[in-house]
Amino acid sequence: MRRATLYLTVGLPGTGKTTVARALEVEHQALRLTKDEWVRALYGPDNPPEAQAVIEGRLVEIGLRALELGVDVVIDFGLWSRDERSALRQAAFDRGATVELRYVELAREEQRRRLDRRQAEEPRTTWPMSDEELTQWAAAMEVPTPGELDGSEPIDAPPAGFATWDAWRRHRWPASVA
């Protein structure tokens, strides 16, 4: 029996994560879960921070259930922190699935060019992003290690205060807006 695969797209806005996710969706007949599409459908031009983690959490739960059913899944929402990636890797392994990380990066100038083009040509699919935000986000990004990318690196222990990655995952991605 073939094991399902969880594909994690990792990278900053405008680097091509969703393009990669769409290709994986087609190539592997996978369920693609793209947060921005859901935020736009539910909130239109708004991008409320308090809803982001909840939407991501709901998509993660759907994705994990699909893995249990043997369906490949693509999670497409940046996953800037190693903890996020570790929690999802552990959850997939707990369900008997394999995991592949796809890290996408670009030179800052090309990222800005792509974001500006997307804003001009498809404003309904994105939000304005300032250079200051891009700088802050780049500083917050924890680039995956080679061992994370090739799957050879063991998953870290959960952060202090959390007995399991499931507990951390439920904290990071709450079930509802508080």
C-alpha beads as a LAMMPS data file, in Angstrom:
LAMMPS data file: protein, C-alpha beads

178 atoms
177 bonds

1 atom types
1 bond types

-500.0 500.0 xlo xhi
-500.0 500.0 ylo yhi
-500.0 500.0 zlo zhi

Masses

1 110.0

Atoms # bond

1 1 1 0.000 0.000 0.000
2 1 1 1.340 3.413 -0.980
3 1 1 1.849 5.908 1.820
4 1 1 0.384 9.359 1.413
5 1 1 2.758 12.308 1.194
6 1 1 2.515 15.710 2.840
7 1 1 4.170 18.395 0.716
8 1 1 5.101 21.568 2.591
9 1 1 5.801 24.709 0.571
10 1 1 8.176 26.965 2.462
11 1 1 9.078 30.540 1.584
12 1 1 8.237 34.209 1.713
13 1 1 5.401 35.940 -0.191
14 1 1 5.888 36.254 -3.928
15 1 1 8.616 33.628 -4.207
16 1 1 6.521 31.084 -6.113
17 1 1 5.132 28.800 -3.389
18 1 1 1.657 28.648 -4.858
19 1 1 3.039 27.960 -8.340
20 1 1 4.987 25.033 -6.871
21 1 1 1.912 23.929 -4.889
22 1 1 -0.268 23.943 -8.007
23 1 1 2.290 21.834 -9.888
24 1 1 2.453 19.332 -7.009
25 1 1 -1.352 19.214 -6.893
26 1 1 -1.517 18.195 -10.550
27 1 1 1.551 15.938 -10.608
28 1 1 0.512 13.929 -7.532
29 1 1 -3.270 14.364 -7.662
30 1 1 -2.932 15.968 -4.249
31 1 1 -5.290 18.090 -2.194
32 1 1 -3.865 21.626 -2.270
33 1 1 -4.638 23.812 0.751
34 1 1 -3.694 27.438 0.111
35 1 1 -4.446 29.794 3.007
36 1 1 -4.573 33.013 0.985
37 1 1 -7.364 31.652 -1.216
38 1 1 -9.466 30.960 1.874
39 1 1 -8.711 34.317 3.519
40 1 1 -9.689 36.131 0.299
41 1 1 -12.892 34.077 -0.047
42 1 1 -13.929 34.710 3.549
43 1 1 -12.677 38.271 4.148
44 1 1 -12.343 39.864 0.707
45 1 1 -9.937 42.798 0.805
46 1 1 -9.305 42.403 4.533
47 1 1 -6.535 40.227 5.908
48 1 1 -7.317 39.970 9.631
49 1 1 -4.345 38.623 11.609
50 1 1 -6.620 36.949 14.180
51 1 1 -8.211 34.807 11.468
52 1 1 -4.966 33.701 9.809
53 1 1 -3.905 31.126 12.414
54 1 1 -7.434 29.726 12.664
55 1 1 -7.756 29.305 8.895
56 1 1 -4.319 27.693 8.754
57 1 1 -5.336 25.398 11.617
58 1 1 -8.542 24.314 9.924
59 1 1 -6.606 23.609 6.717
60 1 1 -4.004 21.617 8.659
61 1 1 -6.745 19.482 10.218
62 1 1 -8.330 18.855 6.811
63 1 1 -4.919 17.975 5.424
64 1 1 -4.154 15.550 8.246
65 1 1 -7.500 13.822 7.769
66 1 1 -6.810 13.508 4.044
67 1 1 -3.441 11.895 4.828
68 1 1 -5.242 9.373 7.043
69 1 1 -7.436 8.565 4.039
70 1 1 -4.375 8.022 1.843
71 1 1 -4.615 11.284 -0.098
72 1 1 -1.491 13.335 -0.825
73 1 1 -1.699 16.881 0.540
74 1 1 0.032 20.165 -0.276
75 1 1 0.139 22.756 2.520
76 1 1 0.743 26.157 0.939
77 1 1 1.245 28.905 3.479
78 1 1 4.869 29.766 3.990
79 1 1 5.757 27.847 7.148
80 1 1 8.498 30.280 8.114
81 1 1 9.323 28.663 11.445
82 1 1 11.112 25.407 12.024
83 1 1 8.592 24.669 14.797
84 1 1 5.706 24.853 12.319
85 1 1 7.481 22.497 9.965
86 1 1 8.479 20.135 12.787
87 1 1 4.909 19.976 14.100
88 1 1 3.572 19.144 10.636
89 1 1 6.325 16.625 9.927
90 1 1 5.538 14.855 13.209
91 1 1 1.781 14.914 12.567
92 1 1 2.297 13.410 9.108
93 1 1 4.635 10.695 10.422
94 1 1 2.110 9.898 13.180
95 1 1 -0.389 9.195 10.387
96 1 1 1.995 6.988 8.447
97 1 1 2.661 9.598 5.757
98 1 1 5.911 10.790 4.265
99 1 1 6.900 14.456 4.090
100 1 1 8.614 16.519 1.409
101 1 1 9.610 20.141 1.938
102 1 1 9.828 22.446 -1.046
103 1 1 11.707 25.622 -0.167
104 1 1 11.340 28.506 -2.614
105 1 1 13.513 31.610 -2.453
106 1 1 14.171 34.563 -4.715
107 1 1 16.380 37.608 -4.826
108 1 1 14.643 40.478 -3.053
109 1 1 14.375 42.569 -6.246
110 1 1 12.620 39.738 -8.129
111 1 1 10.300 39.108 -5.175
112 1 1 9.318 42.813 -5.162
113 1 1 8.814 42.774 -8.940
114 1 1 6.540 39.722 -8.748
115 1 1 4.515 41.157 -5.878
116 1 1 4.053 44.472 -7.704
117 1 1 3.007 42.645 -10.889
118 1 1 0.530 40.478 -8.973
119 1 1 -0.925 43.554 -7.237
120 1 1 -1.328 45.332 -10.597
121 1 1 -2.657 42.379 -12.600
122 1 1 -4.571 40.328 -10.014
123 1 1 -5.403 42.548 -7.038
124 1 1 -8.216 40.204 -5.969
125 1 1 -5.655 37.483 -5.197
126 1 1 -3.292 39.424 -2.938
127 1 1 -2.795 42.290 -0.534
128 1 1 -0.394 45.218 -0.702
129 1 1 2.963 44.463 0.947
130 1 1 5.421 47.178 1.899
131 1 1 9.186 46.941 1.690
132 1 1 9.252 47.260 5.485
133 1 1 6.982 44.207 5.822
134 1 1 9.139 42.225 3.411
135 1 1 12.218 43.106 5.452
136 1 1 10.519 42.082 8.719
137 1 1 9.280 38.828 7.232
138 1 1 12.679 37.973 5.755
139 1 1 14.222 38.495 9.199
140 1 1 11.592 36.188 10.750
141 1 1 12.108 33.411 8.186
142 1 1 13.944 30.347 9.487
143 1 1 15.422 28.858 6.340
144 1 1 15.121 25.056 6.296
145 1 1 18.344 23.167 6.866
146 1 1 19.608 20.702 4.260
147 1 1 18.592 17.891 6.653
148 1 1 15.039 19.250 6.881
149 1 1 14.840 19.461 3.105
150 1 1 16.087 15.940 2.430
151 1 1 14.303 14.391 5.431
152 1 1 17.496 13.101 7.040
153 1 1 17.350 15.369 10.075
154 1 1 15.360 14.097 13.075
155 1 1 12.439 16.163 14.274
156 1 1 13.312 18.364 17.238
157 1 1 11.630 17.935 20.609
158 1 1 8.611 20.200 21.097
159 1 1 9.301 23.673 22.500
160 1 1 9.436 24.187 26.256
161 1 1 6.001 24.102 27.830
162 1 1 4.597 21.573 25.358
163 1 1 4.678 17.843 26.033
164 1 1 3.968 16.930 22.404
165 1 1 4.005 18.449 18.947
166 1 1 0.227 17.921 18.823
167 1 1 -0.152 20.197 21.869
168 1 1 2.075 22.827 20.269
169 1 1 0.207 22.513 16.957
170 1 1 -3.151 23.096 18.629
171 1 1 -1.717 26.140 20.416
172 1 1 -0.168 27.584 17.228
173 1 1 -3.250 26.894 15.128
174 1 1 -6.304 27.353 17.388
175 1 1 -9.698 25.935 16.487
176 1 1 -11.467 29.290 16.663
177 1 1 -10.915 33.036 16.848
178 1 1 -10.613 34.016 20.504

Bonds

1 1 1 2
2 1 2 3
3 1 3 4
4 1 4 5
5 1 5 6
6 1 6 7
7 1 7 8
8 1 8 9
9 1 9 10
10 1 10 11
11 1 11 12
12 1 12 13
13 1 13 14
14 1 14 15
15 1 15 16
16 1 16 17
17 1 17 18
18 1 18 19
19 1 19 20
20 1 20 21
21 1 21 22
22 1 22 23
23 1 23 24
24 1 24 25
25 1 25 26
26 1 26 27
27 1 27 28
28 1 28 29
29 1 29 30
30 1 30 31
31 1 31 32
32 1 32 33
33 1 33 34
34 1 34 35
35 1 35 36
36 1 36 37
37 1 37 38
38 1 38 39
39 1 39 40
40 1 40 41
41 1 41 42
42 1 42 43
43 1 43 44
44 1 44 45
45 1 45 46
46 1 46 47
47 1 47 48
48 1 48 49
49 1 49 50
50 1 50 51
51 1 51 52
52 1 52 53
53 1 53 54
54 1 54 55
55 1 55 56
56 1 56 57
57 1 57 58
58 1 58 59
59 1 59 60
60 1 60 61
61 1 61 62
62 1 62 63
63 1 63 64
64 1 64 65
65 1 65 66
66 1 66 67
67 1 67 68
68 1 68 69
69 1 69 70
70 1 70 71
71 1 71 72
72 1 72 73
73 1 73 74
74 1 74 75
75 1 75 76
76 1 76 77
77 1 77 78
78 1 78 79
79 1 79 80
80 1 80 81
81 1 81 82
82 1 82 83
83 1 83 84
84 1 84 85
85 1 85 86
86 1 86 87
87 1 87 88
88 1 88 89
89 1 89 90
90 1 90 91
91 1 91 92
92 1 92 93
93 1 93 94
94 1 94 95
95 1 95 96
96 1 96 97
97 1 97 98
98 1 98 99
99 1 99 100
100 1 100 101
101 1 101 102
102 1 102 103
103 1 103 104
104 1 104 105
105 1 105 106
106 1 106 107
107 1 107 108
108 1 108 109
109 1 109 110
110 1 110 111
111 1 111 112
112 1 112 113
113 1 113 114
114 1 114 115
115 1 115 116
116 1 116 117
117 1 117 118
118 1 118 119
119 1 119 120
120 1 120 121
121 1 121 122
122 1 122 123
123 1 123 124
124 1 124 125
125 1 125 126
126 1 126 127
127 1 127 128
128 1 128 129
129 1 129 130
130 1 130 131
131 1 131 132
132 1 132 133
133 1 133 134
134 1 134 135
135 1 135 136
136 1 136 137
137 1 137 138
138 1 138 139
139 1 139 140
140 1 140 141
141 1 141 142
142 1 142 143
143 1 143 144
144 1 144 145
145 1 145 146
146 1 146 147
147 1 147 148
148 1 148 149
149 1 149 150
150 1 150 151
151 1 151 152
152 1 152 153
153 1 153 154
154 1 154 155
155 1 155 156
156 1 156 157
157 1 157 158
158 1 158 159
159 1 159 160
160 1 160 161
161 1 161 162
162 1 162 163
163 1 163 164
164 1 164 165
165 1 165 166
166 1 166 167
167 1 167 168
168 1 168 169
169 1 169 170
170 1 170 171
171 1 171 172
172 1 172 173
173 1 173 174
174 1 174 175
175 1 175 176
176 1 176 177
177 1 177 178
